């Protein structure tokens, strides 16, 4: 195992001393933000130097408090909307293209032929495997691009007050950069390593046997190996229900952060985020950036502690103990049951039982009577606006409790508010493909004909409730719902099998101006090739989309 490089040995000799020869290729001012497309040189590969494409954004009349260096996902490039968003919050921003050659994208980073695998489209095994050593991977080259981008910022601004923001694969890169160089702080989004464990449930796996290649990947590439060596505070933003990212392991990475920096670091979840992070996490991010770039006094609380207990009346409850160094403004507890796959979980909001003077709060865990394993997660918002999250508590359950619930046929009614549903396609509508910053994109209650209320979202609705045992369908059940459209339109109701990736679609014509009850058999849902859905089984995500204004209510099994 002599080829196993560690985070320290991999980056100890990386050379950032060469002249970068920066050139401004174009300059525009849009919405008060100046955006310059630039190129500069990266590392010498022995067959030429990497030619890096990037964009620098700033407000021309505003002094720069600090710079946010943005690493996008490996399939994405420079996003001017995200650059403007960061700049409008009082920072300069540099976003790089590291994906390289891409169809219909003329402005991109150019890699010498001997490292052609640094182009996302040509990665081959160099992204997911370490066949020789970690220096001969796409990740090494991508992080190298980021390190030369840091050099550009320091030379341009004259200081190294730089924060790192990385999205998905870009988040995995910033862990590496946070070990290789000093930054003010790093913010990995939906990125916490454990890629070698993809598809292996933390709670179901038996003893795992890895070969030498996997150990080379874990030692030199996987981000959990980097957490102990980062040299700055970290804010981890995570989405639950992310098909590319297992958030069950995110806290394991968070807990590994260097003891010097774990105080002042934080982790934030977007429950039912469906591959995106919401406004609360975005608010946390800017408070975090304000603290470390603008040097403002921002209190970062410790994560809340969660314990699962029985009260004096034999109710199952969650006891929440916050960080009393701050003033608690709100506390929320979320419960999921019996799904070992984090991407499939349905999360229920738990009702408050009581609150003590010490801010200790207890919430009812109204579990389904046949539940065997519960997952409990809590958030605590403080008076300064910062929200911290607990480590997820996982507990095996047996016995009877007073507050147990029976099976429920109703997946949704307007009495639930927006609970249980999220945006159908957040990536398409999110800023930077990941940030939901506009509240109008979120599911909301609307009132339609005869004063009847229903749920609506312009970006479509989705729910994982089919995977909750208390709401799961019985064999032969049909799906019923009330649907309203402002005008006659076709509404698409689809079931996505998250195991196979197949999507089964049923399009229903809805007459405008009246509530219409729709009853659907599973065989009415078909793939693009005409294969019918056998039954509404576990492992499904329900999606509802419509081009017209619409509302749904009373979604249930018959």
N, C-alpha and C positions, 0 to 999 in steps of 0.2 A: 504493500500500500504506500509505496514511496512517492507516488504521484498525487497523493491527497494534500491539497493546499488548503490552509486555513485562511480566514479573513485577513489576519495580520500578514502572513507570508505572501499572500496573493498580491497585496497592495503596497508592500513595504518599499518596492523599488520602482513603482510607476513614475514615469518621467513626465512632469508638466513644465519643464524648464524651457522648452523650445518656443521661439517667436511665433505668435499666432497669426500675424499678418492680416488683421481684420479689415474688411471692406464693407462699406454700406452700399447695397445694391439698389434700394429704393426707399422712399420715405413718403408716408401719407399721414394726414391728421384727420381722424374720424371721431366724432362725438367728443371732441376736446382731448383726445388721446393721440399722441404721436407714435406711430408704429414704423420702425425701421427694419427692413429685411437685410440681414447681414450674413456674411460668410467669414469664417476664420479657420485656421488650420488646427488639426488635432495631432494625435501621436503619429510618429514615424513607424510604419509597419515593416520596414525593410524593403518594401516595394512601393514606397511613396507615402505621403501623409494623408490622413483622413481630412476631407474638406467638409466642414460642418456648416449646415444651414440653420439659421435661427432667426428669431424676431425679438427685438427689444422694444418695450412699450413704456411710455412715461407721459406724465402731464407736463408740457413744456414750461409752464409758469410755476410749478410746485417743486420745492426742494425734495430730493429723494431721501426718505427716512430709512430706507433699506430696500433690498431687491429680493424678489421671489423668483427662484429658478425652478421652472416647471418642466417635468419630464412626463410626457403624455404616455398613453398606452402604446404598446409596440405596433399596433395596426393604425395608429392615428398620427397626425402631424400637427403643425402649428395651428392653434385655434384662436383667431383674433377676438372672438367673443369672450373667451376666458381671460385673455390678456387684458381687455378693457375692464372686465369685472374686477380683476385684481388691482389694476391701476386706480380705479374709482374708489377703492378703499384706502388709498394713500400710499401705495408702493410703486416702485418700478418693477417691471417683470421681464424676464427673459425666458422664452420657450424655444426648445430645440426640436428639430426633426432628427430622430435617430433611426427611423425605420428604413431610410435609404430609398432605393429605387422603388417606384410605385406607379401603377398605371395612371396616366393623365395628371401627374404631379411633376412639373418641371423643376420646381425649387425644392431640392432635397439634399440631404447629406450624401456625399460620394465617398465610397470606401474603395481602397485599392483592391486589385483582383485577388491578392493572396488572403484577404479576409472578406471575400464576397459574402460569406455566411452571416456577416453583420447586417446585411439587408434582410429585413423581416421576411420578404418574399422568398429568400434563398437560405433561410436558416437551416433547413434539414434537421439533423439530430443535434446541431450545435446549440440549440436553445434548451431542449429538454433532457439532454444527456451530456455527461462529461466523459467522453471516450478516451481522451488522453490526459489532459489536465485542465483546470478551470481557466487558464489563460487562453485556451483555444476554444472559447465559447462566444456566442453572441453577447452574453451578459457582460463579459469583460470589455468588449468593444463599446457597448452601449454606456457602461459606467465611465469608460474613458472619454467618451463624447461629453458626458456631464461634467467631468473634472476639468476639461479644457473650457467648457462653458463658464465654470466658476472662475477660471483664470481670466476670461474675457471680462466678466463683471468687475473683478477687482481692479483690472487695468483701466477700465472705462470710468468707474465711479470713484476709484481711489480708496475704497475700503472693502472689508470682507464681512460686512453686516448683511449676510445672505441667509435666507431660509430656503429649504428644499421642499417642493411639493411634487409628489409623484402619484400618478393615476394608474392603478392596476399594475401592469408590468413595469410602468414607470415608478410605481411605489416600491417594487422589489429592487429597482436600481438605486433609489435614494438610500436604502439601508446600506448598500455597498459604498456609496459615496460618503455616507456619514461615518464610515470607518476610515476611508482613505484620506479624507480631509476634514478640517474643522469647519462647522457651520453654526449659525446662531440657533437653529432648530430644524427639525425635519418633520414632514407631515406625509406619511404613506397612506394612501387611500385604497381600501380593498386590497391590501397587500401585506402579508405577514409570513411569507415563506411556506414551508411544509409542502412544497410542490412535489417532492419525492414521495409524499404520502397521498397524492391525489387519488380519490376513490376509496381510500381506506378510512372508515369511520373511526374516530377517536374512541368511541364507546362500544364498538362491536368487534374491533380487530383483536385477533389473538397475537401471539408473539410473532413479530415480523422478521423475516430473514432477508437481508439485503446483500447484493453482490458488491464487488469492489467499485464498480462504476457508480452505484447509488451512494456509496460512502464518499466518493469524490464529489458528487453533486451536492450532497448534504453539507460537506465540510467547506466547500469553496463557493457555493452559489446560494443555497437556501437561506432565506433571510433570518430564520430563527438562530442560525449560527452567528449572525452579525450583531444581533441585539446586545450581547454582553460587551461589545467593543465600540458601540456608537459613542461619540464624544460631545453630545448635546442633548437637550430635552426632546422628547418625541410626543407627537399627538397622532394616535392611530384612529382613522375614521373607517368604520366597517359597516357593511350592509348585511343584515341577516338575509336569508333566502337568496344567496348569490350562487349562481350555477358555476361560476369560475373560481370561487373562493370559499373555502370552508372556514366560517367564522368561529366554529367550535375550537379551533386551534389558535385563534388570534390572541386570546389572553395569555396563552402559553408563551407566545413571543413577547408580549408586553411585560410579563413577569420576569423575563430574562434581561431586560434593559439594565445596563450598568447601574450599580447601586448609587453612584454619584448623581445620576440623572433621572432615576425612577421617581424621585420626589420632584414634582413639577411637571412630570409627564402625565399623559392621560389617554384614555381610550373611550371612543364614542361609537355607539351603534345606532343605525337607522332600522327600527323594527319594521318588518315587512318591506324593507327597502327595495327588494326585487332588483338588485344589481346597481342601485343608486344610493346616494346619501342625501338626506333631507336638510331642511332649513336650520334645524337645531344644531346639526353637526357643522354646517357652514358658519353659523354664528360662533360656535366654539373655535373654529379654525381662525377666524379673524381676531378674536380675543387673544388667542395663543400667539398669532403673528404680532399683534400690538405689543404684547409683553416682551417678545424677544427681538423684534426689529425696531419698534418705536420706544422701547424701554419704559413702557407704562406699568404701573403697579396693578397687576391682574392676579387675583387669588385663584390658584389652581387647587381645588380640594382633592383630598384623597378619595379613592373609590369607596362607595358605600359597602357595608358588610350585610350579607343576607343569610338568614338562617331559617330553616323550615321546621315548624314546631306545631304542637297541639295546644289549643287554648283550654281554659277551664271547662268549656262546654263541648270538648271533643271536636272542635272545628280545626281543619287543617289551615294553617296560616303561614305567611312569610313575615318575618320580623326584620325591619330595615333600620340599620344604625348608620347615620350619616357622619360626615366629618363636621363636628360641632365648632370648628374654628371659623366657619362661615355661617351666614344666615340662610337657612333653607327656605326656598320659595315654593317648591313643588316636588312631589315624589310620585313616581309611577312604577307599577310592578306589572310584568308581563309573564304569562304562563303558556307553555306549550307541553304537549303530551305525546309520548310514545313514538315520536319520529326520530330515529337515529341519524337521518340525513338532514343536515342543517338547511339545505336548499328547499326542503319540502315542508318545513314546519309552519303550522298555523299558530299565530300568537294571539292570546286573549288578554284583554286589559282586566286586571284584578280590582275588585272593589275595596275601598278603604274600610278597615274595621275600626281602628282608633289611633289617636296620636297622643303621645305624652309630652310633658313640658320639655323633655330633653331632646325633642325632635325624633325620638324613636317612634316609628310607625309600624302598624301591623295591617296586613291585607289578607282578605279571604282568598284561599286557593280552592276555588270551587271545582274540583276535578271531576272528571267522568268516573262513574262507579267501576268501570273495568280498566282504568288506567293503571299501568305498572311502573312507568318511569315519568317523572316530571322534570321540566327545565324551567328555571325561574331566573329572570333578569330584571334588574331595576335601574332606574335613572333618578338622579337627584339634581334639580336645578337650584342654583344659588342666586342670591339677590343681585350679584354682579352680572348675571346672565349666563354664566358658565354652567354647563351640564356635565356631570360625570356619571359613569356607569359602573355597575358592579361586575365582578366576576360571575359568570353564569353558574348557578347552583344546580346540580343534577342529583336527583335522589330517587332511589327505588321505593315504591309505595306498596304497602300491603295493609290489610285490615279495613275497617269501616270508619267513616268520619261523618259527622253530622251534616256537613255541607257538601257531601257528594251529590253529583248530578246524574240524571238518567239520560239516555240517548235523546237527541233532538233532531227532528226532521227539517227544521227551519235553518237554512244556511245564513239567511239574511232577511231582516225586515227593517223598515225605516226607524224602528225603535232602537236599533243598534247604532244609529248615527252613521259615521263612516268606518266604524270598527270592522275589521275583517277583510277590507278590500284595499288594494293599492293600485298604482298606475300600471296599465297593461304593458306599455313599452317605454319605460323610463329612459333607456339609453338614447333613443332617437330624439327625445324631447329635452334631455338634460343638458345643462351647460357643460361643455367639455366632455359630453357623453356620460357624466356621472353625478353632477350637482343639480338637485332640484331646488331652485332658488325662488321660483314663482309659485305662490300659494294657489293661484288659479289653476295650476296643473294638477292639484291634488283632488282626490274624490271628495265630493261635498253633497249635502242634502239640498234638493231643489223641490219646489212645490209646483205641481202640474194641475190638470183638470180636477174639478170638484174638491180642491184643497188637499188632494192626496199627495203625499211626499214620496220621493224616491231618491236613489243614489245616481250621481252623474259624475263623469270625468271626461274632459275633452280629449284626453289621450287614451281613453279606454280604461276598463276596470279589470282587475285580476284578483284572484283569491286562491289561497292554499287550503281553504277550509275542507276540501274533499279529503285531505290527509289527516284530519283530526278525527280520532276514533269516535268521539261523541257525535260528530256530524257525518261520519262516513256512510255511504249508501249501502243498503242491503241488496242482495242479488235480485236483479230484475227491476230495481227502482227506476222511475222516470224522473227527469228533471223538469220542474215547473217554475215559472216566474211570471210576474206581471211586468209588462213593458209599455212604455209610453214614448211616442215620438211626436215632436211638434208638427212634422209633416210626414207624409207617407214615405217610408224609407226601408231599406234592408238593414237589419241588425245582424252582425256576425257573432255567433256564440261558438267558442272553440274550446277544445280540451287538449292541452299539451301534455304528452307523456314525457316526463322529465328523464326517464330511464332510457328510452329509445330515441328521443328527439322528435318523434312523429307528432304531427298536429292534426287533429280531427276537427273539421269545421262543419257547422250547420248554419246556413243563412236563412233568416226568417223575415218575410215581408210584414211590416207593421203599418196598419192604417193610421194616418196622422190624426191627432186631436183626441184620441180616446185611449184609455187604458185597455190593454189586450192581454188576456191570460194565454200563455204559451206552455204547452206540455210536450217534452221532447224525449224520445227513446234514444238509447245509446246508439242503436244502429243508424239513426238519422245523421250521426256525426261521421264524416268520411275524410280520408286523406286526399291529397291532390290526385293520387292515382286511383281513387275510388274504393279503398279498403275501409270497411265499416268498423266502428268501435264496438268491441264485444261487450264491454260493460264499463261502468264508471268505477275504475279500480283505484287502489292506493297508488300514489306516485304521480298524481295529475295536478295540473294547474288550470283553473277555469278562467277564460278571458272573454270579455264582452266589449265589442267595438261597434261604432256606428258613425257615419258621416254627418248625420243630422243631430240636432239637440234631442236628447233622450233622457229617460230615467228608468231604473229598475227597482222592483220591490218584491217582497215575499218570494224569495228564491228558496225552494224547498224540494224535498224528495216525495214522490207519490208512489 
